[in-house]
Amino acid sequence: MNMKHEQTIIRKYFHFLAVIVYTSGIVYDAHLLTMCSVAFIVLLLLLEVNIYLNKIPIFSICSFS
């Protein structure tokens, strides 16, 4: 398999799991799902701002070599 095909498979699994999580969240507790989704988006945005401003040397902490 080539790299593009592997990335497509990983992306499909991610979307499948996201649908399962959100569907079960809507069925059981929509308010908790909303709160957790907003908190996670805020966390990701803060991480992106820190990466952009180089406040946290995230790439040296998470080296993949």
HELIX and SHEET records of a PDB file:
HELIX    1   1 MET A    3  TYR A   28  1                                  26    
HELIX    2   2 ALA A   30  LEU A   53  1                                  24    
HELIX    3   3 ILE A   58  ILE A   61  1                                   4    
END                                                                             
